[in-house]
Amino acid sequence: MFPDVTFLGLELYDWCIVIGVVMALVVARIYSDLLKIPARLQNLIYVTAVFAIVGGLGGAILFQSVYNWIETGVFEWRGMTFYGGLICGAVIFLIGYFAVGKKVCGEQPKQYFSKVAGMAACAIAIAHCIGRIGCLFAGCCYGRPTDAWYGIYLPAVGETVIPTQLFESIFLFCLFIVLTILLFKTKISPLGVYLVAYAVFRFCIEFVRDDDRGQFVVALSPSQFWSILLFAAGACVIALPYILKYLQAKRAR
């Protein structure tokens, strides 16, 4: 929407990415204290998170570049995709958290992992929420042309389109609130709920996206393909504690 508006040399899209990252770190800092995570483990989380964010940005560009190569046959470092950033960032974080954490914090990374994972889900949701506002400003990730009252005219597209970026941002903010309640008030895994909820939402909203990303597997877009895998992963995360509890009870009989 405003791709040429800059402040201190950065476009509004870039500022939304920066603000989103800062908000994620702020959420991690506040929630770590509320969850009584030890100080040394907190420091490990922050340092590992920074590496994960940097690696995630690289992964977001790499995944989109591969999609471009599949579609056009030309490989060039261009564009970003959220799932690429999420997957690469998560892998980097887990490696640092457990590999380095065991040497620095002993058994604490394993003991506090469920809380850290829930906190991470909240942080990712709020960062992504703000990042999608950046997509609206940049005029990317837009929906199909529409004459409906909720349509937004995007100069970069030259049409009034469904503001899928705005809808996703609103969804992610609501999801952030729900995940926070789950983290502090229930024993349900916020990470599992995040993966399932976002996967379902993203799979569905892809049907009204109009910035063609091409087909990845059969008739699925790349994001729909990854949504199916993330849904399965989230379902496993939610079900795992109940499965383990059932097996323990069965052994005790």
N, C-alpha and C positions, 0 to 999 in steps of 0.2 A: 504493500500500500504506500509506504513511504521509503522506497529503497535508496533515495538520494539524500535523505535527511541525516546529517551527521552531527555528532557532538564529541568534541575532543578527538576528532579524527576517526571515530568509530561510528558505523551505521547503527540504526536502532536495533536491527537484528543482532549485531554483535553485542550491544549493550544488554539485550535480553538474555543472551547466553551467559554473559558475565554475571548479571544479577541472579540468574538461576543457579549458577555454580556457588555464588556467595550464600544464597539462601539455603542451599543444600548443606553447606558447611555449618551455617548457623543452627539449622535444625539438628544436625548431628551433635553439635556442641551442647545445646540446651538439653536434648533428649538424653545424652550420655550422662549428664549430671542427675537428671530425674530418675534414670534407671540405675544409678549408683555403680556405674562401670568404673573400675579402678583407673587412676590417673595414667599409669604407664600404658595400659591397654588403650586408653583414649588417645594418647600421643601416637601410638602405632596406627590406630584407625585413621587419624587425620593425615599422617604422612602417606599411608597406603592409598587413601582416597585421592590425594593429589595425583599420584602416579596413575591411578585408575582413570581419573578424569582426562588426563593427557592422553593415555593410551586409548581411552574410549573415543576421543575426538578423532584420533588416527584411524580407529576401527570404523567409525561412521563414514569417513571419507573413503576408506578402502572398500567397504561393502558396496557403496554407491558406485564406485569406479568399476567394480566387477559387474554390477548390474548394467552399467553403460556399455561395457565391453560385450556382454552377452547380447544386448539389443543391437548394437551398432557394429561390433567387430573391431572397434577402436578403443584401446585402453588409455584413459587419461584421468589424472587425479582431479576430479570435479564432483561437487555436490556432497551431501551428507545424508545418511539415513539413521534414524533413531535406533533401530534394532541392532545395527552394526556396532554402534557406540555402546549400547547396553550389554551386548554379549562380550565384546572385547574388554570393556571396563570391568565387568563382573569377574571374568577369568583372571585379570591382573590383580584385582582386589583380593580374591580368594587365595591366590598364590602367595601374595605378600602377607596376608593376614595369618595364614596357617604356617607357611614355611619360615618366615621371619619371626612371626609371633611366638612360635614354640621356643625359639632361642632367646627371645627378649622377655617374654611374659610367662613362660612355662605352660601350665595347663589352662591359664585364663582364657585364651582365645576359644578353646573348645567349650569351656564352662559358660561363657557369655555369648556364644554364637547366635542363639535364637533371638536374644535381645538385640544384638548388633544387626542381624538380618532384618528384623522388623523395623529398626531405626533406619536402615539403609533404604528400605522400601518407601518410607515416608519422605526421606530426603530426595530420592529419585523422582517421586511423584510431584513434589513442589518445584523442583528444578525443571522438569519437563513441562509443567504447567506454564511457567514463565517463558520457556523456550518457544512454545507454540505461539505465544503472542508475537515473538520475534518473527516467526514464519508468516504471520498475518501482515506485519509491517513490510516484510521483504517481498510479499506477493508470491510465495511458493506454497506447495502442499495444499493447493486450493481445491474446491469442489466443482461440480458440474455447473454450467450456466443455469440460471433460474430467474423467474420473474416474481418469486415469492417475496413477502415482506421482509424476511430475514436475510435476503441476499445482500451482498456487499460488492460495490464496484471496485475492481482492482485495476489500476492504471497499467500495471505490468502485464496483465492479461488482456485488458481492453474490453472486458465484459463484466456483468454482474453475476457473481457466482455464489454457490453455497459456501459459507465461511467455515469449512471443516476444521480449520486451525482454531477458530474461536470455540467451536463446539467441543473440540478435544481439550482445550485449555480449561473450560468450565468443568468438564467431566473429571479431569485430573485434579482440580482443586477440591471437588467433592470427594474424590477418592482419597486424597491426602487427609481430609478430615476423618473419614471412616477408618483409615489405617491407623491414625493416631489414637482413636478411641479403642480399636482392637488391641493396639500395643499396650495401652495402660490399663484397660478395663477387662480384658478377656485373655483366654489362653489360646485363642485362634491365631494362626500364623498370619501376620500382616503381609509377609513376603508372598505366601501362597495366594492370598486373596488378591494382592496386587497383580501377580502374574496372570491369574485366571480372569480377573475383571478387565484388565487392560487388553489382554489377548482377545476377549470377546468383543470389546468395543472397537478395537482396531480392525479386526476381521470384518465387522459389519460396516464401518465407516469407509472402508476401502471401496465399497460398491458405489459410493457417490463421489469419490475422488476423481479429478479430471486431469491432474498433472501426470500424464502417462508414464508409468514406471515399467511397463511391459509385463509379460507373463514369465513366471519363473519355473513353476512346476505345473504341468497340465494347464488348467485355466486360472491358476492362482497367481496373484501378484506376489512379489517377494515378501511384502509385509504380511500377507495372509498365510503364506507358508510358515514363516517364523511364528506367527500367532498360534498356529496349531501346535507347534512344538512347545511354546511357552505355556499354553493352556495345559498340556499334558504334564509339564514340569510343575506347574502351580498346583494342579490336582494332587500330584504325588506328595508335594510339600505339606498340603493341608491334611491329607489322609495318613501320612507316615506316623505321627504320634499316636493316632487311634489304632493303627495296625500294630505298632510296638506294644501298646498297652494291652491289646487283645492277646498277643502272643505271650506276654508276661503272665497274664492272668491264667492262660491255658497251661503254662508250665507249672504254676503254683498249685494247680488242682491235684 
